[in-house]
Amino acid sequence: MSLTVFPSIHIDRGKVVHLVEDQVVPETGETDPLAVALKFQAQGASWVHLVAVSERLHDTDLATVVRIVGSLRIGVQALFCSVTDDDTLRRALRTGCARLNLGSAALSDPDWCARAVAEHGDRLGVSALVRTTPQGPRVAADGGAGDVGDLWPILDRLAGAGCARCLVTDIGREGMLTGPNLSLFRDVCARTAMPVLAAGGIRGLDDLRAVAALGPRGVTGAVVGRALYTGALSLSEALAL
């Protein structure tokens, strides 16, 4: 099974930012998300992963995603942390992104989330920010301060609704370049048949090889962010791998 690499672009009010342990950090280089997306496309990416980090659905971020979708020849997977109901979902889908992932705010309403993924099929997936605790993996709220619930029943409900994919991010490793939580990804794959996208901590080619080795277990993609911006990882080398 091949691994799809998703270069990630986090945006806030139309500017590129980063999430480091779920805290927003401004980008010090290129801040235009479209320019970054075009660079990733030129380097050979087949997808880009856009994350609108604000807890409110801003028109600026919606317009930014529309602009990127209209300018690229490759797939756009988007995540709006503010999508929590039918209205915000419709507005997010109208951006034209090929895939949309629901975030932790949506997961706090499991019944609505299950209905949404059942209605929209392959176009809709979910994103789980996971915090490892002595009691097991928990889904963290967007912003990292709150707790949505135990990861396993949430995944069971989504799988039962026919969810197309689950993006799993270890919140303690996001943006930290400390290596991916491979045991978490293995555990998720053992508990669900949903395709899994792995994120958090990926810092180089060795980490990507380790994530790719989980392909037979159900990991189909890796979302890579901070390593691409710091130069720790070359996207062209990652795609070649």
Salt bridges, closest charged atoms under 4 A:
ASP12 OD1 - ARG13 NH1 3.07
GLU27 OE1 - HIS18 NE2 2.38
ASP32 OD1 - ARG67 NH2 3.03
ASP59 OD1 - ARG91 NH2 2.87
ASP111 OD1 - ARG157 NH1 2.76
GLU119 OE2 - HIS120 NE2 3.93
ASP122 OD1 - ARG165 NH2 3.24
ASP147 OD1 - ARG138 NH2 2.67
ASP170 OD2 - ARG173 NE 3.44
GLU174 OE2 - HIS10 NE2 3.99
ASP206 OD1 - ARG209 NH1 2.78
ASP207 OD2 - ARG203 NE 2.86
